[in-house]
Amino acid sequence: MAPEIRRRCRDIFSTPWKACEIEITASATIGGHSHVPGRSILRDPSKIVVADGEVSLYSALGAPATRLWTIGTSGIELTGECRGNLAVWNETVGLLTLATEWTGSFPLYYAHCPNKGFVFASRMGVIAAAIRPAVDGVGLTEFLRDASFQSNRSLWVGVHRLQPGQSLEYDATLDRVTIVERSRLWTSVVASCPGGDHDLEEIWSRLGRAVDCSRPTSIMMSGGWDSRTLLARAATLSAVENLLAYSHGDPVSRETHIARQLSYESGIAFHQEPIDHRCYDLQLIRQDFECEEHIVFPHWHRAGRIAASGGHRVVTAGVYGEVLGGHYGRAMLLQRGAKIREVLRGLFRGHKRPADASPSDLAALKQFLRLDTLDRPWPMLEDWWRAEQVGLDQVNADIEHDVSRLTHRGVHAIDQLIEAYVSEHRGSQYINAQVRSCRAYTDVSLPFAERALLEAVSAIPLGLKIHNRINQKLLRQFAPALLRYPLAATLAAARRPLMVQEASRFVRKGLELGQSRAHVASGGRIGLPHLSWVNFDFLRGGVELRAVINDLRSDLWDKPAMLARVAQLGRDASLSPHSMADQLMKVYTIDLALRSA
């Protein structure tokens, strides 16, 4: 890009950080940031390499850094040790290569402006501020719906997201962009259940290689399978004084009690933090947004802040463990009774190797994923929605593009297509944004997203994993004491058969629903249930959410409608303040992003 645009990008990118590494050449400016000083950029006589990703990547960028990539006939390909994204600039030949790791957990955006140049960044707002693009109403709508983008969209026209496992080459001499698919996740299927000792030991070993607790580390702890499995593995690898189990939410809840028991059983210190008004300090939220463009989970931002203040350099979490647990199947896309039936079908069905999808199967899958209607998101002004003319066909075309990209990559079984699709959207972009929210203050680690482990796990048929069959087997063999305690979502001990646990899940939901209805009917005299970590009830007062709404600047929001819903939240105890906060923080994320352009 022109020198003035490069300077603008450099200034916007570096402003939030205490320190950045920047390299300026005759035709390019490239730089990066890490909480590990001096490790985000590598220089040698022929190229400049910049990294962005997990904490292990910054250590690996030191010599011999070449283990992070290989060079073949189709260009640079990341190795499994590269747990993040790389940008490689060769000034001599005028060639820029961008490469994303296979889950796409760390965003990487780019814009090619023919005859002007090429700009890329881990934050799309840096690019938007440089080239002043138009708002993409389709991308904005997709984010409001699911906090994720379909296809390669972002919030702006012409600003694209490099998708999981892709590499991009920009030839500055020819002003040409080429994109290659590299990922092989979900492209193979094992024929039998990994239930034998050897198979479990291999998965346990791969998880051990993926866990990085060499520095003081906070483990985000809940009462579920993912964090329980991660906690068990981390406790075998590191001096326990390096570890802290961190839990946020209702301090008197059953789930917090379970998380505390699991941590103490593992010999690891436990820290519990309530979710309260301090999570909604708008000055801190805006500051954090400049580092990590996602503030849907302000309580996770606070977790990073607290971890750093306590001397913990890294935050790790069980995100992407849903793949090992078999949670990213068809049931994830269904509701209520249909969801229950799908889970039961998965628990009872056979363990045969899934067949490749026929053309009619693929057509049925695309029809299953397609939206039937596309209503105006309620926070939007109707006039803006009409003027933008976001079409149902546009969103469905994006969905179909993503399915086609997976099939062209070699994902052929229907269950694996669904699992890959859900993982690359809900998993990579939405759920993984929880732990990424800590990056304003610490580096992060995502062990379940490590390539070797995920290659093995993604090849296991969904029916062999569904509802944590493998997690239970792993803990039974390697950490049986942790199976004495129930799951947060169930009433039965984790060692009990999965069907017993699922039956107890329905009992627990019935108890929770009954007490919630009694709370409403009694006008609040009967207390709310305290089973899960969720404790957003303080938001019913409206102070924090009204502050968010009043701080919105874009002219596309229907503020009166939002304020009315917040007022209703205070009157109707059946409404969920957690769901309301989730939606309004998506709005606020978009609003802060639009300011940058």
C-alpha positions in Angstrom: 0.0 0.0 0.0 1.0 3.6 -0.3 3.3 4.9 2.5 0.6 7.0 4.2 -1.8 4.0 4.4 1.0 1.9 5.8 1.7 4.5 8.5 -2.0 4.6 9.4 -2.3 0.8 9.7 0.9 0.7 11.8 -0.3 3.4 14.2 -3.8 1.9 14.6 -2.4 -1.6 15.1 0.2 -0.7 17.6 -1.7 1.9 19.7 -3.4 -0.6 22.2 -0.2 -2.4 23.0 2.7 -1.5 25.3 5.1 -2.9 22.8 5.0 -4.0 19.2 7.7 -5.2 16.8 7.6 -3.4 13.5 9.7 -3.9 10.4 9.6 -1.4 7.6 11.0 -2.1 4.1 11.0 -0.1 0.9 7.6 -1.5 -0.1 6.0 -3.0 3.0 5.4 -2.5 6.7 4.8 -5.6 8.8 4.6 -6.1 12.5 3.2 -8.1 15.4 2.6 -8.3 19.1 2.9 -10.9 21.9 3.0 -10.8 25.6 6.3 -12.8 25.2 8.7 -9.9 24.5 10.7 -10.0 21.3 9.1 -13.2 19.9 6.4 -12.1 17.4 8.7 -11.4 14.5 11.7 -13.2 12.9 14.1 -11.5 10.5 16.6 -13.1 8.2 18.3 -11.9 5.0 15.6 -13.2 2.7 12.3 -12.7 4.6 10.4 -11.3 7.5 8.1 -13.8 9.4 5.4 -12.5 11.8 3.4 -14.8 14.1 0.0 -14.5 15.8 -1.6 -17.2 17.9 -1.1 -19.4 20.9 1.7 -18.8 23.5 3.7 -21.8 22.2 4.0 -20.2 18.8 6.1 -17.4 20.1 8.6 -19.7 21.7 8.7 -21.8 18.5 9.4 -18.7 16.4 12.9 -18.7 17.8 15.6 -20.9 16.2 15.0 -23.3 14.5 11.9 -21.5 13.4 11.7 -23.5 10.1 9.9 -26.3 12.0 6.8 -24.1 11.8 6.5 -24.4 8.0 7.6 -26.3 5.0 8.0 -25.1 1.4 6.6 -27.3 -1.4 5.6 -26.8 -5.0 2.4 -24.9 -3.9 4.2 -22.6 -1.5 4.4 -22.4 2.3 2.5 -24.9 4.4 2.3 -24.7 8.2 3.4 -27.7 10.3 1.4 -29.0 13.3 3.8 -27.1 15.6 2.5 -23.8 14.2 -0.4 -23.2 16.6 -1.5 -19.9 15.0 -1.1 -17.8 11.9 2.0 -16.7 10.0 2.7 -13.9 7.6 5.9 -14.2 5.5 7.2 -11.3 3.4 10.0 -11.7 0.9 11.1 -8.3 -0.2 13.5 -9.6 -2.9 10.8 -11.3 -5.0 7.8 -9.2 -3.7 5.9 -12.2 -2.3 3.7 -12.1 0.8 2.3 -15.4 2.2 -0.4 -15.6 4.8 -1.3 -18.9 6.4 -3.9 -19.9 9.0 -3.8 -22.9 11.3 -6.4 -25.5 10.6 -9.2 -24.5 13.0 -9.2 -20.8 12.1 -9.3 -19.9 15.8 -7.2 -16.7 15.4 -8.8 -14.3 12.9 -6.8 -13.1 9.9 -8.3 -10.5 7.5 -7.1 -9.1 4.2 -8.1 -6.7 1.4 -6.7 -6.7 -2.1 -7.1 -3.3 -3.8 -6.0 -3.8 -7.4 -3.4 -1.4 -8.6 -3.1 0.0 -5.1 -1.8 -2.9 -3.1 -2.6 -5.4 -0.3 -3.3 -4.9 3.4 -3.9 -7.6 6.1 -4.3 -7.7 9.9 -5.5 -9.8 12.8 -8.1 -7.0 13.4 -10.4 -6.1 10.6 -10.8 -2.6 11.9 -7.1 -1.9 11.0 -7.9 -2.6 7.4 -11.2 -0.7 7.5 -9.5 2.4 8.8 -7.0 2.1 6.0 -9.2 1.7 3.0 -12.6 3.1 4.2 -14.8 0.3 2.8 -18.6 0.2 2.7 -20.5 -1.8 5.4 -21.4 -5.3 4.4 -25.0 -5.7 5.5 -24.9 -9.5 5.0 -21.8 -10.0 7.2 -23.3 -7.7 9.8 -26.5 -9.7 9.9 -24.6 -13.0 10.1 -22.6 -11.7 13.1 -25.8 -10.4 14.8 -27.4 -13.9 14.4 -24.5 -16.1 15.4 -21.5 -14.0 16.4 -19.7 -15.6 13.4 -19.3 -15.0 9.7 -20.3 -17.4 6.8 -17.9 -17.8 3.9 -15.1 -15.3 3.9 -17.1 -12.3 5.0 -16.4 -9.6 7.6 -18.3 -6.4 8.5 -17.1 -4.6 5.4 -17.3 -5.1 1.7 -13.9 -6.2 0.3 -12.4 -7.1 3.7 -12.2 -10.8 3.7 -11.5 -13.4 6.4 -8.9 -16.1 5.6 -10.8 -19.3 6.4 -9.5 -22.3 8.5 -6.4 -24.0 7.0 -6.1 -21.6 4.0 -2.9 -20.0 2.8 -2.8 -17.0 0.6 -0.1 -15.7 -1.6 0.1 -12.1 -2.8 2.5 -11.5 -5.7 3.2 -7.8 -5.5 4.9 -7.8 -8.9 1.9 -9.2 -10.6 -0.7 -7.7 -8.1 -2.3 -11.1 -7.9 -3.8 -13.2 -5.1 -3.9 -17.0 -4.9 -5.6 -19.0 -2.2 -4.9 -22.7 -1.4 -6.7 -25.1 1.0 -4.4 -26.9 3.3 -6.5 -28.5 6.1 -7.1 -32.2 6.2 -9.3 -32.2 9.2 -12.4 -34.5 8.9 -11.1 -35.9 5.6 -10.4 -39.4 7.1 -12.5 -41.7 9.2 -11.3 -44.5 11.5 -13.2 -47.8 11.2 -13.4 -48.8 14.9 -13.9 -47.3 18.3 -10.8 -46.0 20.0 -11.7 -47.9 23.2 -8.7 -50.0 23.7 -5.8 -49.1 26.0 -3.5 -48.3 23.1 -6.0 -45.9 21.5 -6.8 -44.1 24.7 -3.1 -43.8 25.5 -2.5 -42.2 22.1 -5.2 -39.6 22.6 -4.0 -38.9 26.2 -0.4 -38.6 25.0 -1.4 -36.2 22.2 -3.4 -34.1 24.6 -0.3 -34.0 26.9 1.8 -32.7 24.1 -0.8 -30.1 23.4 -1.0 -28.7 26.9 1.4 -25.9 27.6 1.7 -25.0 31.3 5.4 -24.2 31.4 4.5 -20.6 32.5 2.1 -19.7 35.4 -1.2 -20.6 33.9 -4.9 -20.1 34.7 -7.2 -22.9 33.7 -10.7 -21.8 33.0 -12.8 -24.2 35.1 -16.4 -25.3 34.9 -18.2 -28.5 36.0 -18.2 -29.9 32.5 -16.3 -32.6 30.6 -13.9 -30.4 28.6 -12.3 -28.4 31.5 -12.4 -31.6 33.7 -10.3 -33.5 31.1 -8.0 -30.6 30.6 -7.5 -30.2 34.3 -6.7 -33.8 34.7 -4.1 -33.7 32.0 -2.5 -30.5 33.1 -2.1 -31.8 36.7 0.1 -34.6 35.4 2.4 -32.3 33.4 3.2 -29.3 35.5 4.2 -28.4 39.0 0.8 -27.6 40.5 2.0 -24.4 42.0 2.2 -23.1 38.3 -1.6 -23.7 37.9 -4.7 -21.9 39.1 -8.2 -23.1 38.4 -10.3 -20.0 37.6 -14.1 -20.1 37.7 -16.5 -17.2 37.2 -20.2 -17.0 37.8 -22.6 -17.7 40.7 -20.5 -18.2 43.8 -23.1 -20.3 45.5 -24.1 -22.5 42.5 -23.9 -26.2 42.3 -21.6 -25.9 39.3 -19.1 -23.7 41.2 -19.1 -26.2 44.0 -18.3 -29.0 41.5 -15.5 -27.0 39.9 -14.0 -26.3 43.3 -14.1 -30.1 44.2 -12.5 -31.1 41.0 -9.7 -28.5 41.4 -8.9 -29.5 45.0 -9.1 -33.2 44.1 -6.3 -32.4 41.5 -4.3 -30.5 44.0 -4.7 -27.2 42.2 -5.6 -23.9 43.8 -9.1 -22.6 43.0 -10.2 -19.0 42.4 -13.9 -18.1 42.1 -14.9 -14.7 40.7 -18.5 -13.4 40.5 -19.9 -11.9 37.4 -21.1 -8.4 38.3 -21.1 -4.8 37.2 -17.3 -4.7 37.1 -17.5 -6.8 33.9 -19.4 -4.0 32.2 -17.0 -1.1 32.8 -17.4 0.5 29.3 -14.0 2.3 29.5 -12.2 -1.1 30.0 -14.4 -2.8 27.4 -13.5 -0.2 24.7 -9.9 -0.5 25.7 -10.0 -4.3 25.4 -11.8 -4.1 22.1 -8.9 -2.3 20.6 -6.8 -5.4 21.4 -9.2 -8.2 20.6 -12.2 -7.2 18.4 -14.8 -9.3 20.3 -16.5 -8.2 23.5 -19.5 -10.5 23.6 -17.9 -12.2 26.7 -16.9 -9.3 29.0 -16.5 -11.7 31.9 -13.8 -13.5 30.0 -12.0 -10.2 29.4 -12.1 -9.7 33.2 -10.7 -13.2 33.7 -7.7 -12.2 31.6 -7.3 -9.0 33.6 -7.4 -10.9 36.9 -5.1 -13.6 35.7 -2.5 -11.1 34.6 -2.7 -9.2 37.8 -2.0 -12.4 39.7 1.1 -13.1 37.7 -0.4 -15.7 35.4 1.1 -15.3 31.9 -1.2 -17.7 30.1 -4.9 -18.6 30.2 -6.0 -22.0 28.9 -9.5 -23.4 28.4 -11.3 -26.5 27.1 -12.6 -24.8 24.0 -12.8 -27.1 21.0 -13.1 -30.0 23.4 -16.6 -30.2 22.0 -15.1 -32.1 19.0 -13.7 -34.8 21.3 -17.0 -34.8 23.2 -19.1 -35.3 20.0 -21.1 -32.1 20.6 -20.8 -30.5 17.2 -23.1 -32.8 15.4 -26.6 -32.3 14.0 -28.1 -32.0 17.5 -26.2 -28.6 17.9 -28.4 -27.2 15.1 -31.7 -28.4 16.5 -34.0 -27.2 19.3 -35.9 -28.8 22.1 -37.5 -32.2 21.3 -35.7 -32.6 18.0 -32.4 -32.0 19.8 -33.2 -34.6 22.5 -34.2 -37.2 19.8 -31.0 -36.6 17.9 -28.8 -37.1 21.0 -30.7 -40.3 21.9 -30.3 -41.5 18.3 -26.6 -40.8 18.5 -26.3 -42.8 21.8 -28.1 -45.8 20.5 -26.9 -46.0 16.9 -24.3 -48.4 15.7 -20.6 -47.7 15.4 -20.1 -48.4 11.8 -17.8 -46.4 9.5 -20.0 -43.7 8.0 -20.5 -43.9 4.2 -19.7 -41.0 1.9 -22.6 -38.7 1.1 -24.5 -39.2 -2.1 -25.5 -36.2 -4.2 -29.0 -36.5 -2.7 -27.5 -36.6 0.8 -25.5 -33.4 0.1 -28.6 -31.7 -1.3 -30.5 -32.7 1.9 -27.7 -31.4 4.1 -27.6 -28.0 2.3 -31.4 -27.8 2.7 -31.1 -28.7 6.4 -28.6 -25.8 6.9 -30.4 -23.3 4.8 -32.5 -20.6 6.5 -36.2 -20.6 5.7 -36.7 -16.9 6.6 -34.5 -13.9 7.4 -36.3 -11.4 9.6 -34.9 -8.1 10.5 -32.8 -8.4 13.7 -34.7 -6.6 16.4 -31.9 -4.2 17.4 -31.7 -2.8 13.8 -33.7 0.2 12.5 -36.3 -0.9 10.0 -35.3 1.9 7.6 -31.7 0.7 7.6 -32.7 -2.9 7.1 -34.9 -2.0 4.1 -32.3 0.2 2.6 -29.5 -2.4 3.0 -31.7 -5.1 1.3 -30.0 -8.0 3.0 -31.4 -11.1 1.1 -32.1 -14.6 2.3 -30.5 -15.9 -0.8 -27.2 -14.1 0.0 -26.9 -15.7 3.4 -27.9 -19.1 2.1 -25.4 -18.8 -0.7 -22.7 -18.2 1.9 -23.8 -21.3 3.8 -23.7 -23.4 0.6 -20.3 -22.0 -0.2 -18.9 -23.2 3.1 -20.4 -26.7 2.6 -19.0 -26.9 -0.9 -15.5 -25.8 0.4 -15.5 -28.7 2.9 -16.6 -31.2 0.3 -13.9 -30.0 -2.2 -11.4 -30.3 0.7 -12.3 -34.0 1.0 -14.9 -34.1 3.8 -17.4 -36.6 2.4 -19.4 -38.2 5.3 -22.5 -36.3 6.3 -21.8 -36.5 10.1 -18.3 -35.2 9.5 -19.5 -32.4 7.1 -21.9 -31.2 9.9 -19.2 -31.5 12.5 -16.7 -29.6 10.4 -19.2 -26.9 9.5 -20.3 -26.4 13.2 -16.8 -26.4 14.4 -15.5 -23.8 11.9 -18.4 -21.5 12.8 -19.7 -21.9 16.3 -16.5 -23.4 17.6 -13.7 -21.4 16.0 -15.4 -18.0 15.8 -17.9 -17.9 18.7 -16.9 -20.3 21.5 -13.1 -19.9 21.0 -13.6 -16.1 21.2 -14.1 -16.7 25.0 -10.5 -17.5 25.6 -9.3 -15.1 22.9 -11.0 -12.4 25.0 -8.1 -12.8 27.5 -5.5 -11.7 25.0 -5.7 -8.1 25.9 -3.8 -9.1 29.1 -2.3 -12.6 28.6 -1.3 -15.1 26.0 -3.6 -18.1 25.6 -3.5 -21.8 24.9 -6.1 -24.0 23.2 -5.0 -27.6 23.7 -8.0 -29.3 22.1 -7.4 -27.3 18.9 -3.8 -28.7 18.5 -3.5 -30.3 15.0 -2.2 -33.8 15.8 -4.9 -34.3 18.5 -7.6 -32.8 16.3 -6.6 -34.9 13.3 -7.1 -38.0 15.4 -10.3 -36.8 17.0 -11.9 -35.5 13.8 -11.4 -38.9 12.2 -13.5 -40.7 14.9 -17.1 -41.1 13.8 -19.5 -38.9 15.7 -21.4 -41.9 17.1 -18.3 -43.1 19.0 -17.8 -39.7 20.6 -21.3 -38.4 21.3 -21.9 -37.0 24.7 -18.3 -37.5 25.9 -17.9 -41.3 25.6 -14.2 -40.9 25.0 -13.8 -38.3 27.8 -15.3 -40.7 30.3 -13.0 -43.5 29.1 -9.9 -41.3 29.4 -10.7 -40.2 32.9 -11.7 -43.8 34.0 -8.2 -44.9 32.9 -6.0 -41.9 33.9 -7.9 -39.8 36.5 -10.7 -42.0 38.0 -11.1 -39.8 41.1 -12.6 -37.0 39.0 -15.4 -39.3 37.9 -16.8 -39.4 41.4 -18.2 -35.9 40.9 -21.3 -35.2 38.7 -21.4 -33.0 35.7 -22.8 -29.5 36.0 -25.6 -30.4 33.6 -26.5 -33.8 35.2 -27.3 -35.2 38.6 -25.5 -38.5 38.3 -21.8 -39.1 39.0 -19.6 -38.8 35.9 -18.7 -42.5 36.3 -22.3 -43.7 35.7 -23.4 -44.9 32.3 -24.1 -42.1 29.8 -27.7 -43.0 29.5 -28.2 -42.6 33.2 -26.5 -39.2 33.1 -28.7 -38.1 30.2 -31.8 -39.2 32.1 -30.6 -37.2 35.1 -30.1 -34.2 32.8 -33.8 -34.1 32.1 -34.6 -34.4 35.8 -32.3 -31.5 36.5 -33.9 -29.4 33.8 -37.3 -30.1 35.2 -36.2 -29.0 38.7 -34.7 -25.9 37.3 -37.7 -25.0 35.2 -40.1 -25.7 38.1 -38.2 -23.5 40.5 -37.9 -20.7 37.9 -41.7 -20.8 37.3 -42.3 -20.7 41.0 -40.0 -17.7 41.3 -42.1 -15.9 38.7 -45.4 -16.9 40.2 -44.4 -15.9 43.7 -43.3 -12.5 42.5 -39.7 -13.3 43.5 -40.4 -14.6 47.0 -39.2 -18.0 46.0 -35.6 -17.8 44.9 -34.1 -18.6 41.6 -32.4 -22.0 41.2 -28.6 -22.0 41.7 -27.6 -24.9 39.6 -25.3 -23.5 36.9 -22.6 -20.8 36.9 -24.8 -18.3 35.1 -25.6 -15.3 37.4 -26.5 -12.4 35.2 -29.5 -11.5 37.3 -27.9 -8.2 38.4 -28.5 -6.9 34.8 -32.3 -6.8 35.5 -31.7 -3.4 37.1 -30.8 -2.2 33.6 -28.0 0.2 34.6 -25.2 -1.7 32.8 -27.3 -2.5 29.6 -28.7 1.0 29.3 -25.2 2.3 29.5 -24.2 0.0 26.6 -27.2 1.2 24.5 -26.6 4.9 25.2 -23.0 4.5 24.1 -23.9 3.2 20.7 -23.0 5.7 17.9 -24.0 4.0 14.6 -27.2 5.2 13.0 -28.4 1.6 12.2 -29.6 0.8 15.7 -33.2 1.0 17.1 -32.3 2.4 20.5 -35.9 2.8 21.8 -36.6 -0.8 21.0 -33.5 -1.9 22.9 -34.3 0.3 25.9 -37.9 -1.1 25.9 -36.6 -4.7 26.0 -34.2 -3.9 28.9 -37.1 -2.3 30.8 -39.2 -5.4 30.2 -36.3 -7.5 31.5 -36.7 -5.8 34.9 -40.4 -6.6 35.0 -40.5 -10.1 33.6 -38.5 -12.7 35.6 -39.1 -15.3 32.9 -36.8 -13.4 30.5 -33.1 -14.3 30.4 -30.7 -11.5 31.2 -27.9 -13.7 29.9 -29.5 -13.9 26.5 -30.2 -10.2 26.5 -26.6 -9.4 27.4 -25.3 -11.8 24.7 -27.3 -10.0 22.0 -26.5 -6.5 23.1 -22.8 -7.3 23.3 -22.9 -8.5 19.7 -24.4 -5.1 18.9 -21.7 -3.3 20.9 -19.0 -5.3 19.2 -20.3 -4.2 15.8 -20.8 -0.6 16.9 -17.2 -0.3 18.2 -15.9 -1.9 15.0 -17.8 0.5 12.7 -16.2 3.4 14.6 -12.8 2.4 13.4 -13.7 3.1 9.8 
